[in-house]
Amino acid sequence: LVSGAPVVACPAAGDMAENAARLAWAGAGVALPRRLVGARGVRFAVRKAIGDPSYSRRAAELSRWTAANPPGERAAELVERLALATA
């Protein structure tokens, strides 16, 4: 997403399914369930992701937001704020 390109997520384990669902919910990509991973399923998901301009627009929006709000810096700010509030 940092590059601004839509994503096709094929979750395999752990929290990948949740992340893929969030990606689809955000409109920045397509979540492909494990049971559909194969030539036909991947082809469909990729065509959907690159064929619908709304995915590219949303991925670009999220890329710009991420550039303006670096996640590492933001996380550090929040931890520092919490530490100061509880000190």
C-alpha positions as CSV (number, residue, x, y, z in Angstrom):
1,L,0.0,0.0,0.0
2,V,2.9,2.4,0.6
3,S,3.5,2.4,-3.2
4,G,-0.1,3.3,-3.8
5,A,-0.9,0.2,-5.7
6,P,-4.0,-2.0,-4.9
7,V,-3.2,-5.3,-3.2
8,V,-4.4,-8.8,-3.7
9,A,-4.2,-10.5,-0.3
10,C,-4.1,-14.3,0.0
11,P,-4.1,-15.0,3.8
12,A,-2.5,-18.2,4.9
13,A,-2.2,-18.2,8.7
14,G,-2.3,-16.1,11.8
15,D,-3.8,-12.7,11.6
16,M,-3.5,-12.6,7.8
17,A,-7.2,-13.2,7.3
18,E,-8.0,-10.2,9.5
19,N,-5.6,-8.0,7.7
20,A,-7.0,-9.1,4.3
21,A,-10.5,-8.3,5.5
22,R,-9.4,-4.8,6.6
23,L,-7.8,-4.3,3.3
24,A,-11.0,-5.2,1.5
25,W,-13.1,-3.1,3.9
26,A,-10.8,-0.1,3.2
27,G,-11.4,-0.6,-0.5
28,A,-7.6,-0.7,-1.3
29,G,-7.5,-4.3,-2.5
30,V,-9.1,-7.7,-2.8
31,A,-9.0,-10.5,-0.2
32,L,-8.8,-13.9,-1.8
33,P,-9.8,-16.7,0.5
34,R,-7.4,-19.6,0.8
35,R,-9.8,-22.0,-0.7
36,L,-9.9,-19.9,-3.9
37,V,-6.1,-19.6,-4.3
38,G,-5.3,-21.1,-7.7
39,A,-4.8,-19.9,-11.2
40,R,-8.5,-19.0,-11.7
41,G,-9.0,-17.3,-8.3
42,V,-5.8,-15.3,-8.5
43,R,-6.6,-14.2,-12.1
44,F,-10.0,-13.1,-11.0
45,A,-8.7,-11.2,-8.0
46,V,-5.9,-9.4,-9.9
47,R,-8.3,-8.4,-12.7
48,K,-10.7,-7.1,-10.1
49,A,-8.0,-5.1,-8.3
50,I,-6.5,-3.6,-11.4
51,G,-9.7,-3.3,-13.4
52,D,-11.7,-1.3,-11.0
53,P,-10.2,2.2,-10.6
54,S,-11.7,2.7,-7.1
55,Y,-9.1,0.2,-5.7
56,S,-6.2,2.3,-7.2
57,R,-7.8,5.6,-5.9
58,R,-8.2,4.2,-2.4
59,A,-4.7,2.7,-2.3
60,A,-3.3,6.0,-3.5
61,E,-5.2,7.8,-0.7
62,L,-3.9,5.4,1.9
63,S,-0.4,5.8,0.5
64,R,-0.5,9.6,0.9
65,W,-2.0,9.3,4.4
66,T,0.8,6.9,5.4
67,A,3.4,9.3,4.0
68,A,2.0,12.1,6.0
69,N,1.6,10.0,9.2
70,P,4.6,7.7,9.4
71,P,3.4,4.7,11.5
72,G,6.6,4.2,13.5
73,E,6.8,7.8,14.5
74,R,3.1,7.9,15.3
75,A,3.4,4.8,17.5
76,A,6.4,6.3,19.3
77,E,4.5,9.5,20.0
78,L,1.5,7.6,21.4
79,V,3.7,5.5,23.6
80,E,5.5,8.6,24.9
81,R,2.2,10.3,25.5
82,L,0.9,7.3,27.5
83,A,4.1,7.1,29.5
84,L,3.9,10.7,30.4
85,A,0.2,10.4,31.3
86,T,0.8,7.5,33.7
87,A,4.0,8.8,35.3
